[in-house]
Amino acid sequence: MEQVECIVVGGGLAGLSAAYGLASAGAEVMVLERGDYSGAKNVTGGRLYVKPIRRFYPELWDEAPYERPVARELVTMMAGGAHTTVEIASDRFTAGQPQSYTVLRARLDQWLAEKVGEKGAMVVPNMKVDELLRKDGKVTGIRAGEDEIGAQVVIVAEGVLRLLSSKAGLTSEPQARHHAIGYKEVIELPAGVIEDRWRLNPGEGAAHLFMGDCTKGMMGGAFLYTNKESISLGMVVGMDDMRRRRDGSESWQLLDEFKELPQIKPLVAGGTVAEYSAHSIPEGGISQVPKLAGDGYVVAGDTAGLSLNALVTVRGMDFAIASGYFAAQAVLKAKEAGDFSAAGLASYEASLRDSFVLRDLETARSIPNVMENPRLFTHYPQAIGRLLESVYTIDDQPQAGIVKKAWRGVRRDFMSVATVKDAWSMRKI
Ligand SMILES: Cc1cc2nc3c(=O)[nH]c(=O)nc-3n(C[C@H](O)[C@H](O)[C@H](O)COP(=O)(O)OP(=O)(O)OC[C@H]3O[C@@H](n4cnc5c(N)ncnc54)[C@H](O)[C@@H]3O)c2cc1C
C-alpha cells in the first residue's frame, strides 16, 4: 500500500488550511477532494471574518481573492406586510485592514488550493474517498475506489455530512435537529448598480440579513451579500422545521417567493442568475462538537461542527481555517514526537479550546436552544414592526405623544409572561 505522512480528506477551507500549514513546514501531505476542483462543491452565504484568522498564515490574507470589504450591515425584520431595517455603517468596519469581506467559494478555495500546491502539497481533485481505514481502533489511511493509501495521520475535513467519519465511528451521524438547509443564488449585476442600490462607495460591500415572514415562521432567515459584480442571495432554514412543514411546498420555493416580495424585487431587478447551490449547515453549537482527535486522526471544520449562527453574525469559514491551522500545528508536534496517537494529537483540542473557535462557541452555547423559539421569527419581527409603524402613523384622529404610542406597543407586545420567559432564555447569548 502506498504510504504518505498525512492525508487530508476534503479540499475545502478546513482541509486546505491544514495542508497549507503542514506543507509550509515541509511535511508530506496529500489532499483528496471529490470535486472537479476545490470550491466546486462548496457553499457559503458569503462573508468571511478575516480579523480572527489574520495571525494564521499572515502572508495569505492581503492577497486573497475577496469580493468586497463589508462596510454596511443591514438587518431587516419582515412581518405582516411591514418591514423594519436596522442599518449599521462604520468607518471602523473597513479602516486599515477590514474586519470582513464577501467571498465566492469557487474563487477563494481554488486560490487557496493553488497556494497549498505551491508549498509542495499534492492536491488531488476528482478523488472521492470512500472509507477511512482503521486497524486496532487507529485510523491508518483511506480507500478511494480500488486504491488504498496509508498515512500516519488523516485530517478529516469532509464537511458537514460526516459520511466517512460517522461510518468510521469518529463522529455521530448528523441529526436534522442540529442542522439547517441553505440554498443560494448568485445573481449577476453591474458593479455600479450594486453600489447605487446599497449606497456604497466604489469597491465597498454590504451584508444584509432578513428574518420573519421570509421563512414563514420557521427557524432561519435570508441573506444577501454584495460581491464585485453579483449578489449572493439565499435562505437558511432549520431542517427540522422544514421537515415538519405542513403546506407541502419545496424548500427552494421559499427562495423564489422571497425574491418576489415587494421589498426584495427591486434589489434583484435586472439581475441574471449565474449559479444555484444548496448545502446543509451544522447549527448544533458546542454541545454537538465531537471528540476532535483520536488515534491517527483529527477532525476539522464543519465535520467537527465548528460553525455559529448567532442571528446577526454567521461564522464557519473562519472557524474552518483556524481549525485547519491548529490541526496542522498538532500534527507537526506529533510528528516531532513520533506519536500520532490520541495523546500525541491532544494539543489540537487544547489549542482550539484556547482560541476564539471553542471559546466563541462556548459563549454561544445557549444560542441553538434560543433559535428553536418560533416567537423569534414570528412574534418579535411583527411586534417591532407594529410598534414603529404606530409611531410613524398619523391618522384622522388627534395623535397621542410619541412616547405614549411607543409605550402602548411595548405593553401590548412585550409585557407578557412569554416575553419575560424569552428574555430569560436569551440572557446569555
Ligand atoms: C448557505 C450557507 C451560508 C453560510 N454563510 C456563511 C457565512 O456567511 N460566513 C461564514 O463564515 N460561514 C458561512 N457558512 C458556513 C461555512 O460555509 C462552512 O462552515 C465552511 O464552508 C466549512 O468549511 P469546511 O472546509 O469545513 O467544509 P466544506 O467547505 O464543506 O469542505 C468540505 C470538502 O470536502 C469535500 N469532500 C466531502 N466528502 C468527501 C469525500 N468523501 N472525499 C473527498 N472529498 C470530500 C467536499 O467536496 C468539500 O470540498 C454558510 C454555510 C452555508 C451552507
PDBQT file of the ligand as one rigid body, heavy atoms in Angstrom, charges set to zero:
ROOT
HETATM    1  C1  LIG A 501     -25.986  28.705   2.945  1.00  0.00    +0.000 C 
HETATM    2  C2  LIG A 501     -24.763  28.851   3.821  1.00  0.00    +0.000 A 
HETATM    3  C3  LIG A 501     -24.403  30.101   4.298  1.00  0.00    +0.000 A 
HETATM    4  C4  LIG A 501     -23.249  30.265   5.061  1.00  0.00    +0.000 A 
HETATM    5  N1  LIG A 501     -22.835  31.522   5.377  1.00  0.00    +0.000 NA
HETATM    6  C5  LIG A 501     -21.626  31.693   5.967  1.00  0.00    +0.000 A 
HETATM    7  C6  LIG A 501     -21.051  32.999   6.091  1.00  0.00    +0.000 A 
HETATM    8  O1  LIG A 501     -21.591  33.994   5.603  1.00  0.00    +0.000 OA
HETATM    9  N2  LIG A 501     -19.854  33.103   6.751  1.00  0.00    +0.000 N 
HETATM   10  C7  LIG A 501     -19.178  32.007   7.223  1.00  0.00    +0.000 A 
HETATM   11  O2  LIG A 501     -18.086  32.166   7.780  1.00  0.00    +0.000 OA
HETATM   12  N3  LIG A 501     -19.694  30.776   7.102  1.00  0.00    +0.000 NA
HETATM   13  C8  LIG A 501     -20.880  30.589   6.461  1.00  0.00    +0.000 A 
HETATM   14  N4  LIG A 501     -21.365  29.323   6.261  1.00  0.00    +0.000 N 
HETATM   15  C9  LIG A 501     -20.621  28.174   6.814  1.00  0.00    +0.000 C 
HETATM   16  C10 LIG A 501     -19.361  27.873   6.016  1.00  0.00    +0.000 C 
HETATM   17  O3  LIG A 501     -19.618  27.909   4.637  1.00  0.00    +0.000 OA
HETATM   18  C11 LIG A 501     -18.814  26.498   6.419  1.00  0.00    +0.000 C 
HETATM   19  O4  LIG A 501     -18.677  26.479   7.823  1.00  0.00    +0.000 OA
HETATM   20  C12 LIG A 501     -17.471  26.195   5.761  1.00  0.00    +0.000 C 
HETATM   21  O5  LIG A 501     -17.642  26.085   4.374  1.00  0.00    +0.000 OA
HETATM   22  C13 LIG A 501     -16.881  24.911   6.300  1.00  0.00    +0.000 C 
HETATM   23  O6  LIG A 501     -15.699  24.602   5.598  1.00  0.00    +0.000 OA
HETATM   24  P1  LIG A 501     -15.169  23.107   5.577  1.00  0.00    +0.000 P 
HETATM   25  O7  LIG A 501     -13.865  23.138   4.853  1.00  0.00    +0.000 OA
HETATM   26  O8  LIG A 501     -15.228  22.518   6.917  1.00  0.00    +0.000 OA
HETATM   27  O9  LIG A 501     -16.267  22.309   4.728  1.00  0.00    +0.000 OA
HETATM   28  P2  LIG A 501     -16.576  22.381   3.180  1.00  0.00    +0.000 P 
HETATM   29  O10 LIG A 501     -16.350  23.735   2.642  1.00  0.00    +0.000 OA
HETATM   30  O11 LIG A 501     -17.925  21.765   3.002  1.00  0.00    +0.000 OA
HETATM   31  O12 LIG A 501     -15.469  21.427   2.535  1.00  0.00    +0.000 OA
HETATM   32  C14 LIG A 501     -15.535  20.029   2.607  1.00  0.00    +0.000 C 
HETATM   33  C15 LIG A 501     -14.854  19.492   1.381  1.00  0.00    +0.000 C 
HETATM   34  O13 LIG A 501     -14.754  18.076   1.478  1.00  0.00    +0.000 OA
HETATM   35  C16 LIG A 501     -15.030  17.517   0.215  1.00  0.00    +0.000 C 
HETATM   36  N5  LIG A 501     -15.467  16.131   0.465  1.00  0.00    +0.000 N 
HETATM   37  C17 LIG A 501     -16.560  15.718   1.123  1.00  0.00    +0.000 A 
HETATM   38  N6  LIG A 501     -16.617  14.369   1.153  1.00  0.00    +0.000 NA
HETATM   39  C18 LIG A 501     -15.518  13.939   0.506  1.00  0.00    +0.000 A 
HETATM   40  C19 LIG A 501     -15.015  12.647   0.195  1.00  0.00    +0.000 A 
HETATM   41  N7  LIG A 501     -15.667  11.542   0.577  1.00  0.00    +0.000 N 
HETATM   42  N8  LIG A 501     -13.872  12.557  -0.500  1.00  0.00    +0.000 NA
HETATM   43  C20 LIG A 501     -13.198  13.669  -0.883  1.00  0.00    +0.000 A 
HETATM   44  N9  LIG A 501     -13.628  14.931  -0.630  1.00  0.00    +0.000 NA
HETATM   45  C21 LIG A 501     -14.771  15.043   0.056  1.00  0.00    +0.000 A 
HETATM   46  C22 LIG A 501     -16.122  18.405  -0.348  1.00  0.00    +0.000 C 
HETATM   47  O14 LIG A 501     -16.226  18.304  -1.759  1.00  0.00    +0.000 OA
HETATM   48  C23 LIG A 501     -15.640  19.779   0.098  1.00  0.00    +0.000 C 
HETATM   49  O15 LIG A 501     -14.793  20.393  -0.827  1.00  0.00    +0.000 OA
HETATM   50  C24 LIG A 501     -22.503  29.131   5.463  1.00  0.00    +0.000 A 
HETATM   51  C25 LIG A 501     -22.873  27.859   5.013  1.00  0.00    +0.000 A 
HETATM   52  C26 LIG A 501     -23.972  27.722   4.182  1.00  0.00    +0.000 A 
HETATM   53  C27 LIG A 501     -24.315  26.357   3.642  1.00  0.00    +0.000 C 
ENDROOT
TORSDOF 0
